[in-house]
């Protein structure tokens, strides 16, 4: 069997799935926050689309905090297995 046909180790694949999941969670949180801001701007019109700006930024910060928390937990888990 050549080296090109080898499958990646299971823990590498597992890490890839975990990081893909983190990215999807980030996208969902940002999309939900932005959608909620747009909905509020339609319901309560204002000059600057303030609700969209506020809730989209809050969603970005919340998703970044979530990424930080999950990566820190993965790092802690990896360090305990060594």
PDB file of N, CA, C and O in Angstrom, chain B, residues numbered from 101:
ATOM      1  N   UNK B 101       0.856  -1.175   0.000  1.00  0.00           N
ATOM      2  CA  UNK B 101       0.000   0.000   0.000  1.00  0.00           C
ATOM      3  C   UNK B 101       0.899   1.234   0.000  1.00  0.00           C
ATOM      4  O   UNK B 101       1.848   1.309   0.780  1.00  0.00           O
ATOM      5  N   UNK B 102       0.613   2.181  -0.851  1.00  0.00           N
ATOM      6  CA  UNK B 102       1.412   3.405  -0.901  1.00  0.00           C
ATOM      7  C   UNK B 102       0.937   4.391   0.148  1.00  0.00           C
ATOM      8  O   UNK B 102      -0.150   4.249   0.709  1.00  0.00           O
ATOM      9  N   UNK B 103       1.755   5.379   0.403  1.00  0.00           N
ATOM     10  CA  UNK B 103       1.409   6.365   1.431  1.00  0.00           C
ATOM     11  C   UNK B 103       0.252   7.264   1.000  1.00  0.00           C
ATOM     12  O   UNK B 103      -0.445   7.803   1.859  1.00  0.00           O
ATOM     13  N   UNK B 104       0.030   7.440  -0.270  1.00  0.00           N
ATOM     14  CA  UNK B 104      -1.058   8.289  -0.748  1.00  0.00           C
ATOM     15  C   UNK B 104      -2.430   7.680  -0.480  1.00  0.00           C
ATOM     16  O   UNK B 104      -3.420   8.408  -0.409  1.00  0.00           O
ATOM     17  N   UNK B 105      -2.507   6.368  -0.331  1.00  0.00           N
ATOM     18  CA  UNK B 105      -3.783   5.698  -0.123  1.00  0.00           C
ATOM     19  C   UNK B 105      -4.155   5.554   1.349  1.00  0.00           C
ATOM     20  O   UNK B 105      -5.241   5.068   1.665  1.00  0.00           O
ATOM     21  N   UNK B 106      -3.275   5.968   2.245  1.00  0.00           N
ATOM     22  CA  UNK B 106      -3.565   5.829   3.669  1.00  0.00           C
ATOM     23  C   UNK B 106      -4.621   6.835   4.099  1.00  0.00           C
ATOM     24  O   UNK B 106      -4.645   7.975   3.634  1.00  0.00           O
ATOM     25  N   UNK B 107      -5.488   6.391   4.993  1.00  0.00           N
ATOM     26  CA  UNK B 107      -6.502   7.280   5.554  1.00  0.00           C
ATOM     27  C   UNK B 107      -5.875   8.098   6.676  1.00  0.00           C
ATOM     28  O   UNK B 107      -4.945   7.632   7.336  1.00  0.00           O
ATOM     29  N   UNK B 108      -6.379   9.326   6.902  1.00  0.00           N
ATOM     30  CA  UNK B 108      -5.841  10.100   8.017  1.00  0.00           C
ATOM     31  C   UNK B 108      -6.196   9.428   9.338  1.00  0.00           C
ATOM     32  O   UNK B 108      -7.221   8.752   9.429  1.00  0.00           O
ATOM     33  N   UNK B 109      -5.378   9.600  10.346  1.00  0.00           N
ATOM     34  CA  UNK B 109      -5.701   9.012  11.651  1.00  0.00           C
ATOM     35  C   UNK B 109      -7.043   9.517  12.167  1.00  0.00           C
ATOM     36  O   UNK B 109      -7.468  10.627  11.847  1.00  0.00           O
ATOM     37  N   UNK B 110      -7.693   8.698  12.960  1.00  0.00           N
ATOM     38  CA  UNK B 110      -9.037   8.999  13.440  1.00  0.00           C
ATOM     39  C   UNK B 110      -9.091  10.313  14.210  1.00  0.00           C
ATOM     40  O   UNK B 110     -10.048  11.071  14.048  1.00  0.00           O
ATOM     41  N   UNK B 111      -8.094  10.606  15.043  1.00  0.00           N
ATOM     42  CA  UNK B 111      -8.160  11.828  15.825  1.00  0.00           C
ATOM     43  C   UNK B 111      -7.993  13.073  14.959  1.00  0.00           C
ATOM     44  O   UNK B 111      -8.515  14.129  15.314  1.00  0.00           O
ATOM     45  N   UNK B 112      -7.272  12.983  13.818  1.00  0.00           N
ATOM     46  CA  UNK B 112      -7.183  14.112  12.904  1.00  0.00           C
ATOM     47  C   UNK B 112      -8.539  14.385  12.271  1.00  0.00           C
ATOM     48  O   UNK B 112      -8.947  15.540  12.150  1.00  0.00           O
ATOM     49  N   UNK B 113      -9.233  13.340  11.871  1.00  0.00           N
ATOM     50  CA  UNK B 113     -10.555  13.490  11.285  1.00  0.00           C
ATOM     51  C   UNK B 113     -11.525  14.046  12.312  1.00  0.00           C
ATOM     52  O   UNK B 113     -12.349  14.903  11.994  1.00  0.00           O
ATOM     53  N   UNK B 114     -11.430  13.568  13.526  1.00  0.00           N
ATOM     54  CA  UNK B 114     -12.282  14.049  14.599  1.00  0.00           C
ATOM     55  C   UNK B 114     -12.043  15.538  14.858  1.00  0.00           C
ATOM     56  O   UNK B 114     -12.998  16.288  15.062  1.00  0.00           O
ATOM     57  N   UNK B 115     -10.787  15.971  14.852  1.00  0.00           N
ATOM     58  CA  UNK B 115     -10.464  17.383  15.056  1.00  0.00           C
ATOM     59  C   UNK B 115     -11.029  18.220  13.913  1.00  0.00           C
ATOM     60  O   UNK B 115     -11.544  19.316  14.135  1.00  0.00           O
ATOM     61  N   UNK B 116     -10.932  17.701  12.690  1.00  0.00           N
ATOM     62  CA  UNK B 116     -11.461  18.421  11.535  1.00  0.00           C
ATOM     63  C   UNK B 116     -12.968  18.617  11.677  1.00  0.00           C
ATOM     64  O   UNK B 116     -13.482  19.699  11.395  1.00  0.00           O
ATOM     65  N   UNK B 117     -13.667  17.592  12.107  1.00  0.00           N
ATOM     66  CA  UNK B 117     -15.115  17.676  12.295  1.00  0.00           C
ATOM     67  C   UNK B 117     -15.448  18.671  13.399  1.00  0.00           C
ATOM     68  O   UNK B 117     -16.399  19.442  13.268  1.00  0.00           O
ATOM     69  N   UNK B 118     -14.678  18.666  14.484  1.00  0.00           N
ATOM     70  CA  UNK B 118     -14.924  19.606  15.581  1.00  0.00           C
ATOM     71  C   UNK B 118     -14.756  21.047  15.118  1.00  0.00           C
ATOM     72  O   UNK B 118     -15.578  21.902  15.446  1.00  0.00           O
ATOM     73  N   UNK B 119     -13.704  21.322  14.362  1.00  0.00           N
ATOM     74  CA  UNK B 119     -13.486  22.694  13.899  1.00  0.00           C
ATOM     75  C   UNK B 119     -14.506  23.108  12.846  1.00  0.00           C
ATOM     76  O   UNK B 119     -14.870  24.282  12.774  1.00  0.00           O
ATOM     77  N   UNK B 120     -14.969  22.179  12.038  1.00  0.00           N
ATOM     78  CA  UNK B 120     -16.036  22.486  11.087  1.00  0.00           C
ATOM     79  C   UNK B 120     -17.315  22.827  11.835  1.00  0.00           C
ATOM     80  O   UNK B 120     -18.034  23.754  11.463  1.00  0.00           O
ATOM     81  N   UNK B 121     -17.594  22.074  12.888  1.00  0.00           N
ATOM     82  CA  UNK B 121     -18.767  22.327  13.715  1.00  0.00           C
ATOM     83  C   UNK B 121     -18.695  23.720  14.360  1.00  0.00           C
ATOM     84  O   UNK B 121     -19.699  24.429  14.434  1.00  0.00           O
ATOM     85  N   UNK B 122     -17.507  24.100  14.823  1.00  0.00           N
ATOM     86  CA  UNK B 122     -17.334  25.424  15.427  1.00  0.00           C
ATOM     87  C   UNK B 122     -17.630  26.509  14.397  1.00  0.00           C
ATOM     88  O   UNK B 122     -18.287  27.500  14.718  1.00  0.00           O
ATOM     89  N   UNK B 123     -17.159  26.339  13.178  1.00  0.00           N
ATOM     90  CA  UNK B 123     -17.414  27.317  12.118  1.00  0.00           C
ATOM     91  C   UNK B 123     -18.894  27.426  11.776  1.00  0.00           C
ATOM     92  O   UNK B 123     -19.411  28.522  11.564  1.00  0.00           O
ATOM     93  N   UNK B 124     -19.571  26.283  11.724  1.00  0.00           N
ATOM     94  CA  UNK B 124     -21.008  26.296  11.446  1.00  0.00           C
ATOM     95  C   UNK B 124     -21.783  26.979  12.566  1.00  0.00           C
ATOM     96  O   UNK B 124     -22.718  27.737  12.306  1.00  0.00           O
ATOM     97  N   UNK B 125     -21.396  26.713  13.811  1.00  0.00           N
ATOM     98  CA  UNK B 125     -22.046  27.371  14.937  1.00  0.00           C
ATOM     99  C   UNK B 125     -21.853  28.885  14.857  1.00  0.00           C
ATOM    100  O   UNK B 125     -22.778  29.652  15.122  1.00  0.00           O
ATOM    101  N   UNK B 126     -20.652  29.302  14.492  1.00  0.00           N
ATOM    102  CA  UNK B 126     -20.354  30.726  14.374  1.00  0.00           C
ATOM    103  C   UNK B 126     -21.244  31.372  13.301  1.00  0.00           C
ATOM    104  O   UNK B 126     -21.804  32.447  13.518  1.00  0.00           O
ATOM    105  N   UNK B 127     -21.366  30.718  12.162  1.00  0.00           N
ATOM    106  CA  UNK B 127     -22.186  31.252  11.076  1.00  0.00           C
ATOM    107  C   UNK B 127     -23.657  31.333  11.477  1.00  0.00           C
ATOM    108  O   UNK B 127     -24.339  32.303  11.148  1.00  0.00           O
ATOM    109  N   UNK B 128     -24.144  30.323  12.183  1.00  0.00           N
ATOM    110  CA  UNK B 128     -25.555  30.309  12.594  1.00  0.00           C
ATOM    111  C   UNK B 128     -25.840  31.423  13.599  1.00  0.00           C
ATOM    112  O   UNK B 128     -26.866  32.097  13.502  1.00  0.00           O
ATOM    113  N   UNK B 129     -24.939  31.620  14.564  1.00  0.00           N
ATOM    114  CA  UNK B 129     -25.143  32.668  15.570  1.00  0.00           C
ATOM    115  C   UNK B 129     -25.135  34.047  14.915  1.00  0.00           C
ATOM    116  O   UNK B 129     -25.978  34.884  15.238  1.00  0.00           O
ATOM    117  N   UNK B 130     -24.205  34.297  14.009  1.00  0.00           N
ATOM    118  CA  UNK B 130     -24.133  35.597  13.340  1.00  0.00           C
ATOM    119  C   UNK B 130     -25.356  35.815  12.459  1.00  0.00           C
ATOM    120  O   UNK B 130     -25.919  36.909  12.444  1.00  0.00           O
ATOM    121  N   UNK B 131     -25.771  34.795  11.731  1.00  0.00           N
ATOM    122  CA  UNK B 131     -26.954  34.928  10.874  1.00  0.00           C
ATOM    123  C   UNK B 131     -28.206  35.179  11.708  1.00  0.00           C
ATOM    124  O   UNK B 131     -29.042  35.998  11.328  1.00  0.00           O
ATOM    125  N   UNK B 132     -28.346  34.489  12.835  1.00  0.00           N
ATOM    126  CA  UNK B 132     -29.521  34.684  13.688  1.00  0.00           C
ATOM    127  C   UNK B 132     -29.543  36.093  14.278  1.00  0.00           C
ATOM    128  O   UNK B 132     -30.593  36.736  14.313  1.00  0.00           O
ATOM    129  N   UNK B 133     -28.392  36.572  14.741  1.00  0.00           N
ATOM    130  CA  UNK B 133     -28.322  37.926  15.292  1.00  0.00           C
ATOM    131  C   UNK B 133     -28.642  38.982  14.255  1.00  0.00           C
ATOM    132  O   UNK B 133     -29.355  39.944  14.541  1.00  0.00           O
ATOM    133  N   UNK B 134     -28.120  38.809  13.054  1.00  0.00           N
ATOM    134  CA  UNK B 134     -28.393  39.764  11.979  1.00  0.00           C
ATOM    135  C   UNK B 134     -29.856  39.722  11.568  1.00  0.00           C
ATOM    136  O   UNK B 134     -30.472  40.768  11.360  1.00  0.00           O
ATOM    137  N   UNK B 135     -30.414  38.532  11.450  1.00  0.00           N
ATOM    138  CA  UNK B 135     -31.824  38.396  11.098  1.00  0.00           C
ATOM    139  C   UNK B 135     -32.710  39.062  12.148  1.00  0.00           C
ATOM    140  O   UNK B 135     -33.673  39.746  11.802  1.00  0.00           O
ATOM    141  N   UNK B 136     -32.393  38.866  13.425  1.00  0.00           N
ATOM    142  CA  UNK B 136     -33.170  39.478  14.496  1.00  0.00           C
ATOM    143  C   UNK B 136     -33.073  41.002  14.426  1.00  0.00           C
ATOM    144  O   UNK B 136     -34.068  41.697  14.631  1.00  0.00           O
ATOM    145  N   UNK B 137     -31.881  41.524  14.138  1.00  0.00           N
ATOM    146  CA  UNK B 137     -31.714  42.973  13.989  1.00  0.00           C
ATOM    147  C   UNK B 137     -32.503  43.532  12.821  1.00  0.00           C
ATOM    148  O   UNK B 137     -33.114  44.594  12.938  1.00  0.00           O
ATOM    149  N   UNK B 138     -32.499  42.830  11.695  1.00  0.00           N
ATOM    150  CA  UNK B 138     -33.277  43.262  10.524  1.00  0.00           C
ATOM    151  C   UNK B 138     -34.768  43.237  10.861  1.00  0.00           C
ATOM    152  O   UNK B 138     -35.504  44.158  10.506  1.00  0.00           O
ATOM    153  N   UNK B 139     -35.204  42.198  11.535  1.00  0.00           N
ATOM    154  CA  UNK B 139     -36.617  42.089  11.921  1.00  0.00           C
ATOM    155  C   UNK B 139     -37.017  43.259  12.827  1.00  0.00           C
ATOM    156  O   UNK B 139     -38.079  43.855  12.646  1.00  0.00           O
ATOM    157  N   UNK B 140     -36.165  43.580  13.795  1.00  0.00           N
ATOM    158  CA  UNK B 140     -36.463  44.711  14.683  1.00  0.00           C
ATOM    159  C   UNK B 140     -36.469  46.030  13.921  1.00  0.00           C
ATOM    160  O   UNK B 140     -37.297  46.897  14.200  1.00  0.00           O
ATOM    161  N   UNK B 141     -35.558  46.195  12.961  1.00  0.00           N
ATOM    162  CA  UNK B 141     -35.544  47.427  12.163  1.00  0.00           C
ATOM    163  C   UNK B 141     -36.795  47.561  11.311  1.00  0.00           C
ATOM    164  O   UNK B 141     -37.267  48.676  11.090  1.00  0.00           O
ATOM    165  N   UNK B 142     -37.338  46.462  10.833  1.00  0.00           N
ATOM    166  CA  UNK B 142     -38.595  46.520  10.081  1.00  0.00           C
ATOM    167  C   UNK B 142     -39.764  46.844  11.002  1.00  0.00           C
ATOM    168  O   UNK B 142     -40.679  47.579  10.631  1.00  0.00           O
ATOM    169  N   UNK B 143     -39.719  46.286  12.206  1.00  0.00           N
ATOM    170  CA  UNK B 143     -40.801  46.491  13.165  1.00  0.00           C
ATOM    171  C   UNK B 143     -40.761  47.898  13.762  1.00  0.00           C
ATOM    172  O   UNK B 143     -41.805  48.525  13.942  1.00  0.00           O
ATOM    173  N   UNK B 144     -39.565  48.394  14.068  1.00  0.00           N
ATOM    174  CA  UNK B 144     -39.367  49.716  14.657  1.00  0.00           C
ATOM    175  C   UNK B 144     -38.374  50.501  13.801  1.00  0.00           C
ATOM    176  O   UNK B 144     -37.190  50.562  14.132  1.00  0.00           O
ATOM    177  N   UNK B 145     -38.838  51.098  12.715  1.00  0.00           N
ATOM    178  CA  UNK B 145     -37.924  51.770  11.779  1.00  0.00           C
ATOM    179  C   UNK B 145     -37.140  52.906  12.449  1.00  0.00           C
ATOM    180  O   UNK B 145     -37.658  53.616  13.311  1.00  0.00           O
ATOM    181  N   UNK B 146     -35.889  53.054  12.033  1.00  0.00           N
ATOM    182  CA  UNK B 146     -35.052  54.152  12.493  1.00  0.00           C
ATOM    183  C   UNK B 146     -34.130  54.562  11.361  1.00  0.00           C
ATOM    184  O   UNK B 146     -34.038  53.884  10.337  1.00  0.00           O
ATOM    185  N   UNK B 147     -33.451  55.676  11.558  1.00  0.00           N
ATOM    186  CA  UNK B 147     -32.664  56.270  10.478  1.00  0.00           C
ATOM    187  C   UNK B 147     -31.418  55.464  10.123  1.00  0.00           C
ATOM    188  O   UNK B 147     -31.027  55.435   8.956  1.00  0.00           O
ATOM    189  N   UNK B 148     -30.791  54.814  11.087  1.00  0.00           N
ATOM    190  CA  UNK B 148     -29.487  54.205  10.863  1.00  0.00           C
ATOM    191  C   UNK B 148     -29.482  52.680  10.853  1.00  0.00           C
ATOM    192  O   UNK B 148     -28.402  52.089  10.840  1.00  0.00           O
ATOM    193  N   UNK B 149     -30.609  52.031  10.859  1.00  0.00           N
ATOM    194  CA  UNK B 149     -30.673  50.568  10.981  1.00  0.00           C
ATOM    195  C   UNK B 149     -29.892  50.111  12.213  1.00  0.00           C
ATOM    196  O   UNK B 149     -29.099  49.172  12.161  1.00  0.00           O
ATOM    197  N   UNK B 150     -30.141  50.797  13.304  1.00  0.00           N
ATOM    198  CA  UNK B 150     -29.372  50.590  14.533  1.00  0.00           C
ATOM    199  C   UNK B 150     -29.509  49.170  15.067  1.00  0.00           C
ATOM    200  O   UNK B 150     -28.526  48.593  15.534  1.00  0.00           O
ATOM    201  N   UNK B 151     -30.693  48.603  15.009  1.00  0.00           N
ATOM    202  CA  UNK B 151     -30.881  47.261  15.560  1.00  0.00           C
ATOM    203  C   UNK B 151     -30.061  46.224  14.794  1.00  0.00           C
ATOM    204  O   UNK B 151     -29.485  45.313  15.389  1.00  0.00           O
ATOM    205  N   UNK B 152     -30.013  46.368  13.486  1.00  0.00           N
ATOM    206  CA  UNK B 152     -29.226  45.437  12.681  1.00  0.00           C
ATOM    207  C   UNK B 152     -27.752  45.542  13.034  1.00  0.00           C
ATOM    208  O   UNK B 152     -27.072  44.528  13.190  1.00  0.00           O
ATOM    209  N   UNK B 153     -27.261  46.757  13.160  1.00  0.00           N
ATOM    210  CA  UNK B 153     -25.856  46.966  13.492  1.00  0.00           C
ATOM    211  C   UNK B 153     -25.545  46.411  14.881  1.00  0.00           C
ATOM    212  O   UNK B 153     -24.563  45.690  15.063  1.00  0.00           O
ATOM    213  N   UNK B 154     -26.380  46.748  15.848  1.00  0.00           N
ATOM    214  CA  UNK B 154     -26.136  46.324  17.234  1.00  0.00           C
ATOM    215  C   UNK B 154     -26.178  44.809  17.365  1.00  0.00           C
ATOM    216  O   UNK B 154     -25.264  44.211  17.933  1.00  0.00           O
ATOM    217  N   UNK B 155     -27.234  44.179  16.845  1.00  0.00           N
ATOM    218  CA  UNK B 155     -27.373  42.739  17.034  1.00  0.00           C
ATOM    219  C   UNK B 155     -26.401  41.927  16.192  1.00  0.00           C
ATOM    220  O   UNK B 155     -25.999  40.838  16.600  1.00  0.00           O
ATOM    221  N   UNK B 156     -26.016  42.433  15.027  1.00  0.00           N
ATOM    222  CA  UNK B 156     -25.016  41.706  14.253  1.00  0.00           C
ATOM    223  C   UNK B 156     -23.654  41.779  14.937  1.00  0.00           C
ATOM    224  O   UNK B 156     -22.924  40.788  14.949  1.00  0.00           O
ATOM    225  N   UNK B 157     -23.299  42.927  15.506  1.00  0.00           N
ATOM    226  CA  UNK B 157     -22.030  43.028  16.230  1.00  0.00           C
ATOM    227  C   UNK B 157     -22.045  42.184  17.504  1.00  0.00           C
ATOM    228  O   UNK B 157     -21.057  41.523  17.825  1.00  0.00           O
ATOM    229  N   UNK B 158     -23.157  42.206  18.221  1.00  0.00           N
ATOM    230  CA  UNK B 158     -23.269  41.362  19.414  1.00  0.00           C
ATOM    231  C   UNK B 158     -23.138  39.883  19.055  1.00  0.00           C
ATOM    232  O   UNK B 158     -22.512  39.114  19.784  1.00  0.00           O
ATOM    233  N   UNK B 159     -23.730  39.494  17.932  1.00  0.00           N
ATOM    234  CA  UNK B 159     -23.639  38.103  17.493  1.00  0.00           C
ATOM    235  C   UNK B 159     -22.206  37.733  17.121  1.00  0.00           C
ATOM    236  O   UNK B 159     -21.758  36.623  17.406  1.00  0.00           O
ATOM    237  N   UNK B 160     -21.490  38.651  16.489  1.00  0.00           N
ATOM    238  CA  UNK B 160     -20.087  38.385  16.149  1.00  0.00           C
ATOM    239  C   UNK B 160     -19.264  38.192  17.414  1.00  0.00           C
ATOM    240  O   UNK B 160     -18.485  37.244  17.514  1.00  0.00           O
ATOM    241  N   UNK B 161     -19.435  39.090  18.384  1.00  0.00           N
ATOM    242  CA  UNK B 161     -18.688  38.959  19.636  1.00  0.00           C
ATOM    243  C   UNK B 161     -19.067  37.687  20.389  1.00  0.00           C
ATOM    244  O   UNK B 161     -18.201  37.014  20.948  1.00  0.00           O
ATOM    245  N   UNK B 162     -20.342  37.361  20.406  1.00  0.00           N
ATOM    246  CA  UNK B 162     -20.785  36.143  21.087  1.00  0.00           C
ATOM    247  C   UNK B 162     -20.210  34.903  20.408  1.00  0.00           C
ATOM    248  O   UNK B 162     -19.783  33.967  21.085  1.00  0.00           O
ATOM    249  N   UNK B 163     -20.195  34.891  19.088  1.00  0.00           N
ATOM    250  CA  UNK B 163     -19.658  33.722  18.385  1.00  0.00           C
ATOM    251  C   UNK B 163     -18.151  33.620  18.555  1.00  0.00           C
ATOM    252  O   UNK B 163     -17.620  32.515  18.663  1.00  0.00           O
ATOM    253  N   UNK B 164     -17.450  34.749  18.582  1.00  0.00           N
ATOM    254  CA  UNK B 164     -16.002  34.704  18.832  1.00  0.00           C
ATOM    255  C   UNK B 164     -15.701  34.204  20.239  1.00  0.00           C
ATOM    256  O   UNK B 164     -14.754  33.444  20.441  1.00  0.00           O
ATOM    257  N   UNK B 165     -16.498  34.626  21.204  1.00  0.00           N
ATOM    258  CA  UNK B 165     -16.325  34.125  22.568  1.00  0.00           C
ATOM    259  C   UNK B 165     -16.577  32.617  22.615  1.00  0.00           C
ATOM    260  O   UNK B 165     -15.862  31.881  23.296  1.00  0.00           O
ATOM    261  N   UNK B 166     -17.591  32.167  21.891  1.00  0.00           N
ATOM    262  CA  UNK B 166     -17.896  30.739  21.844  1.00  0.00           C
ATOM    263  C   UNK B 166     -16.742  29.955  21.206  1.00  0.00           C
ATOM    264  O   UNK B 166     -16.390  28.876  21.684  1.00  0.00           O
ATOM    265  N   UNK B 167     -16.160  30.484  20.144  1.00  0.00           N
ATOM    266  CA  UNK B 167     -15.014  29.830  19.505  1.00  0.00           C
ATOM    267  C   UNK B 167     -13.847  29.760  20.492  1.00  0.00           C
ATOM    268  O   UNK B 167     -13.213  28.714  20.636  1.00  0.00           O
ATOM    269  N   UNK B 168     -13.566  30.868  21.168  1.00  0.00           N
ATOM    270  CA  UNK B 168     -12.477  30.897  22.151  1.00  0.00           C
ATOM    271  C   UNK B 168     -12.700  29.845  23.235  1.00  0.00           C
ATOM    272  O   UNK B 168     -11.783  29.106  23.595  1.00  0.00           O
ATOM    273  N   UNK B 169     -13.915  29.786  23.747  1.00  0.00           N
ATOM    274  CA  UNK B 169     -14.237  28.848  24.820  1.00  0.00           C
ATOM    275  C   UNK B 169     -14.081  27.398  24.350  1.00  0.00           C
ATOM    276  O   UNK B 169     -13.530  26.569  25.074  1.00  0.00           O
ATOM    277  N   UNK B 170     -14.560  27.093  23.148  1.00  0.00           N
ATOM    278  CA  UNK B 170     -14.479  25.725  22.647  1.00  0.00           C
ATOM    279  C   UNK B 170     -13.050  25.315  22.309  1.00  0.00           C
ATOM    280  O   UNK B 170     -12.656  24.179  22.572  1.00  0.00           O
ATOM    281  N   UNK B 171     -12.274  26.222  21.733  1.00  0.00           N
ATOM    282  CA  UNK B 171     -10.885  25.904  21.405  1.00  0.00           C
ATOM    283  C   UNK B 171     -10.075  25.713  22.685  1.00  0.00           C
ATOM    284  O   UNK B 171      -9.217  24.833  22.759  1.00  0.00           O
ATOM    285  N   UNK B 172     -10.351  26.534  23.684  1.00  0.00           N
ATOM    286  CA  UNK B 172      -9.671  26.381  24.973  1.00  0.00           C
ATOM    287  C   UNK B 172     -10.002  25.020  25.600  1.00  0.00           C
ATOM    288  O   UNK B 172      -9.124  24.364  26.160  1.00  0.00           O
ATOM    289  N   UNK B 173     -11.258  24.603  25.506  1.00  0.00           N
ATOM    290  CA  UNK B 173     -11.657  23.303  26.034  1.00  0.00           C
ATOM    291  C   UNK B 173     -10.992  22.166  25.256  1.00  0.00           C
ATOM    292  O   UNK B 173     -10.572  21.174  25.853  1.00  0.00           O
ATOM    293  N   UNK B 174     -10.892  22.300  23.931  1.00  0.00           N
ATOM    294  CA  UNK B 174     -10.212  21.272  23.124  1.00  0.00           C
ATOM    295  C   UNK B 174      -8.734  21.198  23.487  1.00  0.00           C
ATOM    296  O   UNK B 174      -8.166  20.111  23.587  1.00  0.00           O
ATOM    297  N   UNK B 175      -8.119  22.352  23.681  1.00  0.00           N
ATOM    298  CA  UNK B 175      -6.706  22.375  24.044  1.00  0.00           C
ATOM    299  C   UNK B 175      -6.494  21.724  25.405  1.00  0.00           C
ATOM    300  O   UNK B 175      -5.540  20.969  25.596  1.00  0.00           O
ATOM    301  N   UNK B 176      -7.380  22.018  26.344  1.00  0.00           N
ATOM    302  CA  UNK B 176      -7.267  21.418  27.674  1.00  0.00           C
ATOM    303  C   UNK B 176      -7.446  19.898  27.590  1.00  0.00           C
ATOM    304  O   UNK B 176      -6.746  19.144  28.266  1.00  0.00           O
ATOM    305  N   UNK B 177      -8.383  19.464  26.760  1.00  0.00           N
ATOM    306  CA  UNK B 177      -8.617  18.032  26.596  1.00  0.00           C
ATOM    307  C   UNK B 177      -7.414  17.344  25.956  1.00  0.00           C
ATOM    308  O   UNK B 177      -7.049  16.238  26.354  1.00  0.00           O
ATOM    309  N   UNK B 178      -6.791  17.997  24.959  1.00  0.00           N
ATOM    310  CA  UNK B 178      -5.613  17.432  24.308  1.00  0.00           C
ATOM    311  C   UNK B 178      -4.440  17.353  25.283  1.00  0.00           C
ATOM    312  O   UNK B 178      -3.678  16.386  25.252  1.00  0.00           O
ATOM    313  N   UNK B 179      -4.286  18.346  26.139  1.00  0.00           N
ATOM    314  CA  UNK B 179      -3.171  18.354  27.081  1.00  0.00           C
ATOM    315  C   UNK B 179      -3.329  17.284  28.159  1.00  0.00           C
ATOM    316  O   UNK B 179      -2.332  16.786  28.682  1.00  0.00           O
ATOM    317  N   UNK B 180      -4.551  16.928  28.494  1.00  0.00           N
ATOM    318  CA  UNK B 180      -4.761  15.900  29.505  1.00  0.00           C
ATOM    319  C   UNK B 180      -4.521  14.502  28.949  1.00  0.00           C
ATOM    320  O   UNK B 180      -4.245  13.571  29.706  1.00  0.00           O
ATOM    321  N   UNK B 181      -4.626  14.348  27.615  1.00  0.00           N
ATOM    322  CA  UNK B 181      -4.407  13.034  26.999  1.00  0.00           C
ATOM    323  C   UNK B 181      -2.935  12.753  26.739  1.00  0.00           C
ATOM    324  O   UNK B 181      -2.575  11.613  26.448  1.00  0.00           O
ATOM    325  N   UNK B 182      -2.073  13.763  26.837  1.00  0.00           N
ATOM    326  CA  UNK B 182      -0.651  13.547  26.576  1.00  0.00           C
ATOM    327  C   UNK B 182       0.068  12.926  27.733  1.00  0.00           C
ATOM    328  O   UNK B 182       1.273  12.685  27.655  1.00  0.00           O
TER     329      UNK B 182
END
